[in-house]
Amino acid sequence: MATARRTATNSIALWALLLLPATPAYAGGPLLVRGNGTPYVWSTNPISYRTDNGPLSAIVNEPAAQSRVRAMFDVWQNVGSSNISYGRAGFISGTTGFTDGDVSTGAEYNAVLGTCNSTSQSPIIYDADGTIFTDLGIDVTMVLGFAGPCALDASNYLSGQSVMNGLFQDGQAAPVQDITAAEFDAVFVHEFGHFSGLDHSQINVNCQFPCSNNDLAGLPTMFPLLVHVSQSVLSVDDIAWISRLYPETVGGGSFANTHGTIAGTVFFSDGESHAQLVNVIARQVDTGTGLNQDRTTAASVVSGYRFRIFHGNPINAAPDSFGSEAPALIGLYEIPVPPGNYTVEVESIDAGFTEGSSVGGPIRIAMPGTAPAPIGPINVTADATAAGNDIVLIGTDPRFDQFEGP
């Protein structure tokens, strides 16, 4: 489950902490990948959710909260090259331990969570005064909320949830200072991306600090930090990945008509050993017209995103159930992009993006060696894959030491 937190620098960190029965394997594109190497997606379209029948905060009543939630989901639903959609099924259904319609305590939350875990409903919960977070032992001054899937089967997400901390929208400076409504909503547009099945993306990582408007334009909504309210508007990367997971198949704006794919494998410097968990970014070649397409038009994925990261050990750890064990997927990257000419570059996952804020895995592994110069230009056409764009890292340790033979 993704958890949005406040940081000391006043940006908003978005931690992904999936509470599912098995150890999660994040993918750096899709949130979770099946054993056959294909992403998990929702089994229903529209995706049904239910909202709390209480206020978001002391100054945001239920009708206003319901309208804002609908607008957040609409950001994703309005992507023309994707067919994802959402539908409100009504208020959160009652169950043993919850009967008054307004989820307002930790006990009521746990009762409703049970219905989410059993796939009965996907609740969007408002914690108007921080009681739910306090009852759950969560710091109400640091956590804005969380969202993500509750349950899945062998192929699909079956239910999901979100909880919003209304103390950040109550018009008071204590116990926490409000953020703007636009900032709050931008946070949950991101969280609803996780709810829909998207992982974090790392593009224009320099925007952790002040950066240009062009860099901000290319900064994904699914970047691990909310650094600017403009992230409520989806980037090229967000649009590409939600469309790849849920492709529109009809009309001129379909995914096939608006996107192609760049693919290749990242290798250690021997050119034979496949490198996992390297961030790979495709950037459109700048035309020199002052638009800086290389900063505004970019998409990414983590190498080996479809391969099973954690294999366990025979003593005390079962293998991860997510991702494929097919050797051909080790180090493989595939990036959906609009047609055009692109370069492809590699970089380490940022050192600060660990644990719940991870990109491509629950742990961070620094990219070995040195990144080569970007490769390209690579011409991408609609409904086609430009394959074989392999990248060989520079100066990595040898595959064999002096006492071993090849």
KOLFIBA-791878 format. One line per field, with one value per atom (N, C-alpha, C): residue in one letter; x, y, z. Coordinates in steps of 0.2 Angstrom, whole numbers. Layout:
residues N
code	[A|...]
xx	[X|...]
yy	[Y|...]
zz	[Z|...]
***
This chain:
residues 406
code	[M|M|M|A|A|A|T|T|T|A|A|A|R|R|R|R|R|R|T|T|T|A|A|A|T|T|T|N|N|N|S|S|S|I|I|I|A|A|A|L|L|L|W|W|W|A|A|A|L|L|L|L|L|L|L|L|L|L|L|L|P|P|P|A|A|A|T|T|T|P|P|P|A|A|A|Y|Y|Y|A|A|A|G|G|G|G|G|G|P|P|P|L|L|L|L|L|L|V|V|V|R|R|R|G|G|G|N|N|N|G|G|G|T|T|T|P|P|P|Y|Y|Y|V|V|V|W|W|W|S|S|S|T|T|T|N|N|N|P|P|P|I|I|I|S|S|S|Y|Y|Y|R|R|R|T|T|T|D|D|D|N|N|N|G|G|G|P|P|P|L|L|L|S|S|S|A|A|A|I|I|I|V|V|V|N|N|N|E|E|E|P|P|P|A|A|A|A|A|A|Q|Q|Q|S|S|S|R|R|R|V|V|V|R|R|R|A|A|A|M|M|M|F|F|F|D|D|D|V|V|V|W|W|W|Q|Q|Q|N|N|N|V|V|V|G|G|G|S|S|S|S|S|S|N|N|N|I|I|I|S|S|S|Y|Y|Y|G|G|G|R|R|R|A|A|A|G|G|G|F|F|F|I|I|I|S|S|S|G|G|G|T|T|T|T|T|T|G|G|G|F|F|F|T|T|T|D|D|D|G|G|G|D|D|D|V|V|V|S|S|S|T|T|T|G|G|G|A|A|A|E|E|E|Y|Y|Y|N|N|N|A|A|A|V|V|V|L|L|L|G|G|G|T|T|T|C|C|C|N|N|N|S|S|S|T|T|T|S|S|S|Q|Q|Q|S|S|S|P|P|P|I|I|I|I|I|I|Y|Y|Y|D|D|D|A|A|A|D|D|D|G|G|G|T|T|T|I|I|I|F|F|F|T|T|T|D|D|D|L|L|L|G|G|G|I|I|I|D|D|D|V|V|V|T|T|T|M|M|M|V|V|V|L|L|L|G|G|G|F|F|F|A|A|A|G|G|G|P|P|P|C|C|C|A|A|A|L|L|L|D|D|D|A|A|A|S|S|S|N|N|N|Y|Y|Y|L|L|L|S|S|S|G|G|G|Q|Q|Q|S|S|S|V|V|V|M|M|M|N|N|N|G|G|G|L|L|L|F|F|F|Q|Q|Q|D|D|D|G|G|G|Q|Q|Q|A|A|A|A|A|A|P|P|P|V|V|V|Q|Q|Q|D|D|D|I|I|I|T|T|T|A|A|A|A|A|A|E|E|E|F|F|F|D|D|D|A|A|A|V|V|V|F|F|F|V|V|V|H|H|H|E|E|E|F|F|F|G|G|G|H|H|H|F|F|F|S|S|S|G|G|G|L|L|L|D|D|D|H|H|H|S|S|S|Q|Q|Q|I|I|I|N|N|N|V|V|V|N|N|N|C|C|C|Q|Q|Q|F|F|F|P|P|P|C|C|C|S|S|S|N|N|N|N|N|N|D|D|D|L|L|L|A|A|A|G|G|G|L|L|L|P|P|P|T|T|T|M|M|M|F|F|F|P|P|P|L|L|L|L|L|L|V|V|V|H|H|H|V|V|V|S|S|S|Q|Q|Q|S|S|S|V|V|V|L|L|L|S|S|S|V|V|V|D|D|D|D|D|D|I|I|I|A|A|A|W|W|W|I|I|I|S|S|S|R|R|R|L|L|L|Y|Y|Y|P|P|P|E|E|E|T|T|T|V|V|V|G|G|G|G|G|G|G|G|G|S|S|S|F|F|F|A|A|A|N|N|N|T|T|T|H|H|H|G|G|G|T|T|T|I|I|I|A|A|A|G|G|G|T|T|T|V|V|V|F|F|F|F|F|F|S|S|S|D|D|D|G|G|G|E|E|E|S|S|S|H|H|H|A|A|A|Q|Q|Q|L|L|L|V|V|V|N|N|N|V|V|V|I|I|I|A|A|A|R|R|R|Q|Q|Q|V|V|V|D|D|D|T|T|T|G|G|G|T|T|T|G|G|G|L|L|L|N|N|N|Q|Q|Q|D|D|D|R|R|R|T|T|T|T|T|T|A|A|A|A|A|A|S|S|S|V|V|V|V|V|V|S|S|S|G|G|G|Y|Y|Y|R|R|R|F|F|F|R|R|R|I|I|I|F|F|F|H|H|H|G|G|G|N|N|N|P|P|P|I|I|I|N|N|N|A|A|A|A|A|A|P|P|P|D|D|D|S|S|S|F|F|F|G|G|G|S|S|S|E|E|E|A|A|A|P|P|P|A|A|A|L|L|L|I|I|I|G|G|G|L|L|L|Y|Y|Y|E|E|E|I|I|I|P|P|P|V|V|V|P|P|P|P|P|P|G|G|G|N|N|N|Y|Y|Y|T|T|T|V|V|V|E|E|E|V|V|V|E|E|E|S|S|S|I|I|I|D|D|D|A|A|A|G|G|G|F|F|F|T|T|T|E|E|E|G|G|G|S|S|S|S|S|S|V|V|V|G|G|G|G|G|G|P|P|P|I|I|I|R|R|R|I|I|I|A|A|A|M|M|M|P|P|P|G|G|G|T|T|T|A|A|A|P|P|P|A|A|A|P|P|P|I|I|I|G|G|G|P|P|P|I|I|I|N|N|N|V|V|V|T|T|T|A|A|A|D|D|D|A|A|A|T|T|T|A|A|A|A|A|A|G|G|G|N|N|N|D|D|D|I|I|I|V|V|V|L|L|L|I|I|I|G|G|G|T|T|T|D|D|D|P|P|P|R|R|R|F|F|F|D|D|D|Q|Q|Q|F|F|F|E|E|E|G|G|G|P|P|P]
xx	[4|0|4|3|6|4|10|8|12|8|10|12|19|21|24|24|27|35|39|46|49|55|57|59|59|60|54|48|42|39|43|40|36|33|29|31|34|36|31|31|26|28|28|30|26|28|24|25|20|21|15|16|10|9|3|1|-3|1|-2|1|-3|0|7|9|16|21|27|32|32|31|30|36|36|41|39|41|40|43|40|42|45|44|47|43|37|32|25|24|18|20|15|17|19|15|17|16|20|21|19|15|13|19|18|23|25|20|22|25|27|30|26|19|14|12|10|8|1|1|-6|-10|-16|-21|-28|-32|-39|-43|-47|-51|-57|-59|-65|-64|-69|-68|-75|-78|-75|-73|-68|-66|-70|-73|-79|-75|-78|-75|-81|-81|-86|-82|-86|-84|-87|-83|-85|-91|-96|-102|-101|-95|-93|-89|-87|-83|-76|-73|-65|-62|-65|-62|-67|-65|-70|-72|-69|-72|-73|-72|-73|-78|-85|-90|-90|-95|-95|-96|-101|-102|-96|-92|-86|-81|-80|-75|-76|-82|-84|-83|-84|-83|-75|-71|-64|-61|-64|-61|-63|-69|-71|-66|-64|-60|-53|-50|-44|-44|-49|-49|-50|-54|-54|-48|-43|-36|-34|-35|-32|-37|-44|-49|-49|-47|-47|-41|-37|-31|-34|-34|-37|-35|-28|-25|-26|-29|-31|-38|-40|-48|-49|-45|-46|-52|-56|-62|-64|-67|-69|-76|-79|-86|-88|-91|-93|-99|-99|-104|-109|-107|-111|-107|-110|-106|-103|-98|-95|-100|-100|-105|-104|-109|-108|-106|-103|-101|-100|-99|-98|-93|-95|-90|-90|-94|-95|-102|-106|-113|-116|-112|-114|-113|-109|-108|-102|-99|-94|-88|-83|-77|-73|-73|-70|-65|-64|-60|-55|-50|-46|-50|-54|-58|-63|-66|-70|-66|-60|-56|-54|-52|-50|-56|-62|-68|-69|-68|-69|-64|-57|-52|-53|-56|-58|-62|-67|-71|-67|-62|-58|-53|-51|-46|-50|-57|-61|-64|-62|-64|-71|-75|-82|-82|-77|-78|-71|-71|-64|-66|-64|-66|-62|-64|-60|-63|-58|-60|-57|-61|-59|-58|-52|-51|-51|-57|-58|-54|-52|-49|-42|-40|-34|-35|-41|-42|-40|-42|-40|-32|-29|-21|-18|-21|-18|-20|-26|-28|-23|-21|-17|-9|-8|-1|3|0|3|3|9|10|5|0|-5|-1|4|8|12|13|18|15|9|6|0|0|-6|-11|-9|-14|-10|-14|-11|-17|-14|-19|-15|-19|-16|-21|-19|-23|-23|-29|-30|-29|-32|-32|-31|-28|-27|-28|-29|-29|-23|-23|-17|-16|-21|-20|-22|-26|-29|-29|-29|-31|-39|-41|-48|-51|-47|-50|-44|-46|-41|-44|-40|-42|-38|-41|-37|-40|-35|-37|-34|-38|-35|-36|-30|-29|-32|-38|-42|-38|-34|-30|-26|-24|-21|-25|-32|-37|-42|-40|-45|-45|-41|-41|-38|-34|-31|-23|-19|-12|-9|-13|-11|-17|-15|-8|-3|-6|-2|-4|0|-1|-4|-10|-13|-9|-10|-7|-13|-11|-17|-21|-27|-32|-29|-26|-22|-17|-13|-7|-10|-15|-18|-21|-24|-27|-22|-16|-11|-8|-7|-5|-9|-16|-20|-21|-20|-19|-14|-8|-2|-5|-8|-10|-15|-19|-24|-20|-14|-10|-8|-6|-4|-10|-16|-22|-24|-22|-23|-18|-12|-7|-1|1|7|12|18|24|27|32|35|39|40|45|50|56|61|64|61|63|64|70|71|72|76|77|80|83|86|80|74|68|67|71|70|72|76|78|75|75|72|75|70|72|68|69|66|59|55|48|48|53|53|54|59|60|54|50|44|39|38|34|35|41|42|43|41|42|35|36|30|26|19|15|17|19|21|29|32|38|37|42|41|40|42|40|35|31|27|31|34|38|35|30|26|19|14|7|6|10|10|10|12|12|5|0|-7|-9|-5|-6|-1|-4|0|5|11|17|16|21|21|22|26|28|21|18|12|6|6|1|3|9|12|11|12|11|4|0|-7|-10|-8|-11|-8|-2|1|-3|-4|-8|-15|-18|-25|-26|-24|-24|-31|-32|-38|-37|-42|-41|-45|-49|-53|-51|-52|-51|-44|-43|-37|-32|-36|-32|-30|-31|-29|-22|-20|-13|-9|-11|-8|-6|-11|-10|-6|-5|-1|5|7|13|17|23|27|32|36|40|48|52|59|61|65|67|74|77|84|86|92|95|100|101|107|111|118|123|128|132|138|143|149|154|157|156|158|153|147|143|139|140|136|132|134|130|125|119|113|112|111|111|104|102|96|95|89|88|92|93|96|90|90|84|86|81|82|77|80|75|76|70|70|68|72|71|70|65|64|70|72|78|75|79|77|78|73|73|76|78|82|77|71|66|65|68|68|62|60|55|57|64|67|63|62|58|62|69|72|71|68|66|59|55|47|44|48|45|50|48|52|48|51|47|53|51|56|54|58|57|63|63|69|71|77|79|78|75|73|66|62|56|51|52|47|50|56|60|59|58|57|64|63|69|71|66|68|67|72|71|71|72|72|79|78|84|81|85|82|81|84|84|78|77|72|68|68|64|61|55|51|53|52|53|47|49|44|39|33|28|27|30|29|35|33|38|40|43|44|51|53|59|63|60|62|69|74|81|81|77|77|75|72|69|74|79|84|88|87|90|86|81|77|73|73|69|64|58|54|50|50|48|43|36|32|32|32|33|29|27|24|29|27|31|36|42|47|54|59|66|68|72|74|81|84|90|88|92|91|97|96|101|100|105|104|107|104|107|105|108|106|99|96|90|93|90|92|93|98|99|94|90|84|78|78|72|72|71|72|65|65|59|53|48|42|42|47|48|52|53|57|55|60|58|61|56|59|60|60|61|61|59|59|65|71|78|81|86|90|96|98|105|108|114|117|119|118|120|128|130|137|140|147|151|148|149|148|143|139|134|138|136|139|135|138|134|127|122|116|116|112|112|107|108|102|105|101|94|91|85|81|74|73|66|61|55|50|44|40|34|28|22|17|16|14|12|18|24|30|35|39|44|51|55|62|66|68|71|79|82|89|94|91|94|98|103|106|111|112|117|122|128|134|137|136|139|147|150|157|160|166|170|167|163|160|165|164|169|169|174|174|170|167|163|167|173|177|183|186|192|198|204|210|211|207|207|202|197|192|193|190|190|183|183|176|172]
yy	[-6|0|6|11|17|22|25|29|36|41|48|51|54|56|63|67|74|73|77|76|83|83|88|94|93|98|101|99|101|99|94|91|85|81|75|69|65|58|53|49|44|37|34|28|22|17|12|6|4|-1|-6|-11|-15|-20|-20|-25|-30|-35|-41|-47|-53|-59|-61|-59|-61|-55|-56|-51|-48|-41|-38|-37|-38|-36|-31|-25|-19|-19|-15|-17|-11|-5|1|2|2|3|0|-6|-9|-10|-10|-11|-18|-23|-30|-34|-39|-43|-51|-54|-61|-65|-72|-77|-78|-76|-77|-71|-66|-60|-54|-55|-50|-46|-40|-36|-38|-37|-37|-31|-32|-27|-28|-23|-25|-29|-33|-38|-35|-29|-26|-19|-17|-11|-9|-4|1|-2|0|-2|2|-3|0|2|7|10|12|13|16|21|26|32|32|35|36|41|39|44|48|51|56|62|67|73|71|74|73|77|82|86|91|95|100|105|106|111|108|102|98|93|95|90|84|79|73|74|78|80|82|87|90|85|81|76|71|69|64|67|73|76|77|78|78|71|66|59|58|59|58|61|68|72|68|66|62|56|52|46|48|54|56|58|60|62|56|50|43|41|42|39|44|50|54|53|49|47|44|47|44|38|36|30|24|26|20|19|13|12|11|13|12|17|14|19|16|21|20|21|18|19|19|24|24|20|15|11|13|18|21|22|22|23|16|16|10|6|0|-5|-7|-7|-9|-17|-18|-25|-25|-31|-32|-27|-23|-18|-11|-11|-4|-4|1|1|8|13|20|24|21|24|28|31|35|32|30|26|31|31|36|34|27|25|19|17|12|5|4|-2|-3|3|3|2|5|4|-3|-6|-13|-18|-16|-20|-19|-13|-11|-14|-14|-17|-25|-28|-35|-36|-31|-32|-31|-27|-26|-32|-34|-40|-46|-47|-52|-50|-45|-42|-40|-39|-37|-30|-25|-18|-15|-9|-5|1|2|8|14|20|27|30|30|32|39|43|50|49|51|52|59|62|69|72|68|72|68|63|59|54|52|47|40|39|32|31|36|36|35|39|38|31|29|22|16|18|13|14|19|20|24|27|31|38|42|49|53|56|60|67|69|75|73|67|65|62|58|54|57|59|62|56|50|45|39|34|29|26|22|19|13|8|3|-3|-9|-15|-18|-21|-26|-33|-35|-42|-43|-49|-51|-59|-61|-68|-69|-75|-77|-72|-68|-63|-56|-55|-48|-45|-38|-35|-36|-37|-38|-33|-29|-24|-20|-14|-9|-4|0|5|11|16|23|26|29|32|39|45|52|55|58|62|69|70|76|82|80|86|90|88|92|97|96|100|103|104|106|114|118|125|127|122|124|123|127|126|121|118|113|108|101|99|99|100|100|106|109|114|112|115|113|113|109|110|113|115|118|112|113|108|105|109|107|102|104|99|93|93|87|83|86|82|79|82|80|73|74|68|62|63|57|55|59|57|52|53|49|42|43|37|33|36|32|29|31|28|21|21|15|10|13|9|6|9|7|2|1|-4|-1|5|8|9|8|9|16|17|24|24|30|31|37|36|41|44|50|54|61|64|71|72|67|67|73|77|84|88|87|91|90|85|85|92|96|103|107|114|118|116|116|114|118|117|122|119|123|122|116|115|110|103|103|98|96|101|99|96|98|96|88|86|79|75|78|75|71|64|60|61|61|60|55|49|43|44|50|51|50|47|46|52|58|64|68|71|77|83|86|92|98|97|103|101|106|104|102|104|102|95|91|84|81|85|83|82|84|83|78|73|67|69|66|66|61|62|57|50|49|43|40|44|42|39|43|42|35|34|29|22|22|16|14|19|18|15|17|15|8|7|0|-5|-3|-8|-9|-3|-4|0|-4|0|1|7|8|5|1|-3|0|5|7|15|16|23|25|31|34|35|37|38|32|26|20|19|15|14|12|8|5|11|16|21|27|27|33|31|25|23|17|17|11|10|5|3|3|5|4|-2|-7|-12|-14|-17|-19|-22|-24|-27|-23|-22|-19|-24|-24|-28|-25|-30|-28|-26|-24|-22|-28|-34|-40|-41|-38|-38|-45|-49|-55|-56|-53|-54|-48|-50|-45|-42|-35|-31|-29|-30|-29|-22|-20|-14|-8|-7|-1|4|10|14|16|15|16|21|27|32|33|34|36|43|47|54|56|59|61|66|65|69|77|81|88|91|94|97|103|106|113|119|118|123|127|125|128|125|119|116|111|109|104|98|95|88|83|83|78|79|84|85|84|86|86|79|76|70|64|60|55|50|44|38|33|29|25|18|14|8|5|1|-2|-9|-10|-16|-22|-27|-33|-33|-28|-26|-32|-37|-42|-49|-48|-54|-54|-60|-61|-59|-54|-51|-56|-58|-62|-69|-73|-80|-84|-81|-84|-88|-92|-97|-103|-109|-115|-116|-110|-111|-108|-101|-97|-92|-93|-88|-91|-91|-93|-88|-91|-86|-82|-76|-71|-74|-73|-76|-71|-65|-60|-60|-60|-60|-66|-66|-72|-75|-81|-84|-85|-83|-84|-80|-83|-80|-74|-75|-70|-63|-63|-57|-53|-56|-53|-47|-41|-35|-32|-35|-33|-26|-22|-16|-15|-12|-11|-4|1|7|10|10|13|21|23|30|32|39|41|40|40|39|45|44|49|46|51|49|50|45|45|43|45|42|38|34|30|30|32|33|28|27|23|27|26|29|24|26|22|25|21|23|28|33|38|35|37|34|35|40|41|37|34|30|23|22|15|13|7|4|6|10|11|16|20|25|22|16|13|13|13|13|6|2|-5|-10|-9|-15|-12|-17|-15|-13|-14|-12|-8|-4|-1|-4|-5|-8|-3|0|5|2|6|4|2|-4|-5|-2|0|3|11|12|19|19|24|24|26|22|25|31|34|39|37|41|39|36|30|27|30|30|33|37|41|41|34|33|27|29|27|29|24|27|23|25|19|20|17|20|17|10|6|-1|-5|-3|-7|-7|-12|-12|-11|-6|-5|-9|-15|-20|-20|-23|-24|-18|-13|-7|-8|-13|-15|-10|-10|-5|-9|-7|-10|-5|-7|-3|-3|2|3|2|-2|-2|-7|-11|-16|-21|-24|-30|-35|-39|-45|-50|-54|-60|-65|-66|-71|-68|-71|-68|-72|-71|-74|-81|-84|-91|-95|-92|-95|-95|-100|-100|-98|-95|-93|-99]
zz	[0|0|0|-4|-4|2|5|11|9|9|8|15|15|21|20|25|25|26|23|24|28|30|33|29|22|17|15|17|16|9|6|0|3|-1|1|-1|3|1|0|-5|-6|-6|0|1|-1|-4|-6|-2|2|7|6|2|0|6|8|13|10|7|4|7|6|9|8|2|0|0|0|-1|-8|-8|-14|-18|-25|-30|-34|-33|-37|-43|-48|-55|-59|-56|-60|-66|-66|-71|-69|-70|-66|-59|-54|-47|-45|-48|-47|-53|-54|-60|-58|-63|-62|-63|-61|-62|-69|-74|-81|-84|-80|-82|-85|-84|-86|-80|-81|-75|-72|-66|-63|-65|-66|-68|-64|-64|-61|-66|-62|-66|-69|-66|-68|-71|-76|-79|-80|-77|-72|-65|-62|-56|-51|-47|-42|-35|-33|-26|-22|-16|-11|-7|-5|-2|5|10|17|17|22|22|28|28|33|30|34|31|30|26|25|31|33|38|41|46|49|44|39|34|27|26|19|21|19|20|15|16|12|5|3|-4|-8|-4|-7|-8|-2|-3|-8|-9|-14|-21|-22|-28|-30|-25|-26|-27|-24|-25|-33|-35|-42|-47|-45|-49|-50|-44|-44|-48|-48|-52|-59|-61|-68|-71|-67|-70|-74|-71|-74|-80|-78|-83|-89|-89|-95|-100|-98|-103|-109|-115|-121|-123|-122|-125|-120|-114|-109|-109|-107|-106|-99|-94|-87|-85|-81|-79|-72|-68|-61|-60|-56|-54|-47|-44|-37|-36|-32|-30|-25|-21|-16|-10|-4|2|5|9|11|15|13|16|23|27|34|35|41|42|50|52|59|62|67|69|66|61|57|55|57|55|54|56|56|50|45|39|38|44|44|48|44|47|51|57|61|67|68|73|70|73|71|71|75|76|69|68|62|56|55|50|49|54|54|51|54|51|44|41|34|30|33|30|28|33|32|26|25|19|13|13|7|6|11|11|8|10|7|0|-3|-9|-10|-4|-4|-7|-5|-7|-7|-11|-11|-8|-2|2|1|1|1|7|12|19|21|24|27|34|36|44|45|47|48|54|59|64|67|63|64|69|71|76|73|67|64|64|61|61|68|73|80|83|81|84|81|75|71|73|77|79|73|69|64|66|65|66|62|65|61|58|61|59|53|51|46|40|41|36|33|27|24|22|21|19|16|14|10|5|0|-4|-8|-10|-14|-14|-17|-18|-11|-10|-4|-5|-11|-12|-20|-22|-29|-29|-35|-37|-41|-45|-49|-54|-56|-62|-61|-56|-56|-49|-48|-42|-41|-35|-34|-30|-26|-21|-20|-17|-15|-10|-7|-2|-2|1|2|9|13|19|18|19|18|25|27|33|33|35|35|39|44|47|43|37|32|28|30|26|31|37|42|43|40|41|47|51|57|56|60|60|64|69|73|73|75|76|70|64|58|54|50|45|39|37|31|25|20|13|9|3|-1|-3|-5|-8|-14|-18|-25|-23|-18|-16|-13|-9|-6|-11|-16|-21|-26|-27|-31|-28|-21|-18|-19|-19|-20|-27|-32|-39|-39|-36|-36|-32|-27|-23|-27|-31|-35|-41|-42|-47|-45|-38|-35|-35|-33|-32|-39|-44|-51|-53|-50|-52|-54|-53|-55|-50|-51|-47|-47|-43|-44|-50|-53|-59|-57|-59|-58|-64|-65|-71|-69|-72|-69|-62|-59|-52|-49|-53|-51|-48|-49|-47|-40|-36|-29|-26|-30|-29|-34|-33|-38|-45|-50|-57|-62|-68|-73|-75|-78|-79|-84|-89|-93|-90|-85|-80|-77|-74|-70|-75|-81|-86|-87|-87|-88|-81|-76|-69|-68|-67|-67|-61|-61|-56|-51|-54|-50|-48|-48|-45|-37|-34|-27|-22|-24|-20|-24|-21|-23|-22|-27|-26|-29|-33|-36|-38|-37|-38|-45|-50|-57|-58|-53|-54|-53|-52|-53|-60|-65|-72|-74|-77|-79|-84|-83|-88|-93|-98|-104|-101|-96|-93|-89|-86|-82|-88|-93|-98|-102|-103|-107|-103|-96|-92|-91|-89|-88|-94|-100|-106|-108|-106|-107|-103|-97|-93|-95|-97|-99|-105|-111|-117|-120|-123|-127|-134|-136|-142|-148|-147|-152|-154|-160|-163|-164|-167|-168|-163|-157|-151|-147|-149|-146|-144|-139|-137|-143|-147|-153|-158|-159|-163|-160|-154|-151|-147|-147|-143|-147|-146|-148|-142|-143|-137|-139|-134|-135|-130|-133|-128|-129|-124|-124|-118|-117|-111|-108|-101|-98|-96|-98|-96|-92|-88|-85|-91|-89|-94|-98|-96|-100|-106|-106|-112|-112|-106|-106|-100|-94|-88|-88|-86|-86|-80|-80|-74|-72|-66|-64|-60|-59|-55|-57|-63|-66|-69|-67|-70|-77|-82|-89|-91|-94|-97|-104|-107|-115|-115|-118|-119|-126|-128|-135|-137|-143|-146|-146|-143|-144|-151|-153|-160|-161|-155|-155|-156|-155|-156|-149|-144|-138|-133|-135|-132|-127|-127|-123|-122|-128|-128|-124|-123|-120|-112|-110|-103|-102|-107|-106|-108|-113|-116|-114|-109|-107|-103|-103|-100|-97|-93|-89|-87|-85|-82|-79|-75|-71|-75|-76|-80|-76|-79|-76|-73|-75|-71|-71|-76|-76|-73|-71|-68|-60|-57|-50|-46|-42|-39|-33|-29|-23|-24|-23|-24|-17|-12|-5|-4|1|2|5|5|8|15|19|26|29|28|31|27|21|17|11|10|4|-1|-8|-13|-14|-17|-19|-24|-24|-28|-34|-35|-40|-45|-51|-56|-59|-65|-69|-67|-68|-68|-74|-80|-87|-87|-89|-89|-94|-100|-105|-102|-96|-93|-89|-87|-83|-86|-83|-86|-92|-94|-99|-98|-102|-101|-107|-106|-111|-109|-113|-112|-117|-115|-120|-121|-127|-128|-134|-135|-141|-147|-153|-159|-159|-162|-162|-162|-161|-160|-153|-151|-143|-142|-137|-134|-128|-126|-120|-115|-109|-104|-98|-94|-88|-82|-76|-70|-64|-58|-52|-49|-46|-42|-37|-36|-31|-24|-20|-14|-9|-10|-5|-6|-12|-14|-12|-5|-2|1|3|6|3|6|3|-3|-3|-8|-14|-14|-19|-26|-30|-38|-40|-42|-45|-41|-34|-29|-22|-17|-11|-7|-11|-9|-14|-13|-18|-19|-25|-27|-31|-30|-34|-40|-46|-52|-52|-54|-54|-60|-58|-64|-65|-71|-74|-80|-80|-86|-92|-97|-104|-106|-112|-115|-117|-118|-120|-127|-129|-135|-139|-146|-150|-156|-160|-159|-161|-158|-160|-162|-168|-171|-169|-166|-163|-167|-170|-174|-170|-171|-167|-168|-163|-163|-165|-164|-165|-160|-159|-154|-158|-155|-158|-153|-155|-150|-151|-146|-147|-145|-141|-139|-133|-133|-127|-125|-118|-115|-111|-112|-108|-103|-97|-92|-92|-89|-90|-83|-83|-77|-72|-73|-68|-66|-61|-59|-64|-64|-69|-67|-72|-70|-66|-68|-65|-62|-56|-54|-56|-54|-57|-56|-51|-50|-53|-57|-60|-68|-71|-78|-81|-87|-90|-91]
***
